[in-house]
Amino acid sequence: MIGSTKQRSRLTKALRASAVALLVLAAGCSTSSIGGDPDISADADRGAGGTLEGLKVKGSKFTPNGEVVITTLLVGDGPNASQYVEETIQADADGKINFERRPMPCPTATGYGSGSWTWVSARDTATGISGGEPLTPGSAPDCTG
C-alpha cells in the first residue's frame, strides 16, 4: 500500500508541474490585442502611368486607442535598393485603423535608383504584433532617387 501511495504522490506532483508549465506558457503567449493578430487590407491607387498616387490601409484587432506604426517598403534597383517610410498613427477605441496618404512620399534617402512600393505593414506598438500586405508594382516606378 505504501508503494502505491508514493506512486500516486509522484504522479500528482508531475501532473501539477505540467499544469503549471502549461499555464506559464499560455500566459506568455497571450496578447492584449482584440481577437488575435491584427488584420489589414491595403488599397493602392495607381494612375494611368502605373505610379502609386495614393494608399489606403484599413485594419482591425489592434490595441484600442494604441499606437500603430505604418511601414511601407520601397524596392529599387540602385545600391541602396530597399528604403522604407514609417508613420505612427493611433487606433480608435475599437482597435481599428484607417490610414490614407495621397500622394505617397518618396524616401528622402538617395541611392535606391528607381523603385516601387512593394509592401505595407501595421505594427501594434503595445504588443509588437503586426499585419502586412503586398503591394503590386505598376508599369512605371513610383519613385526615383
Buried (B, 14 or more C-beta within 10 A) or exposed (E): EEEEEEEEEEEEEEEEEEEEEEEEEEEEEEBEBBEEEBBBEBEBEBEEEEBBBBBBBBBBBBBBEBBBBBBBBBBBEBEBEBBBBEEEBEBEEEBBBEBEBEEBEBBEEEEBBEBBBBBBBBBBBBBEBBBBBEBEBBEBBBBEB
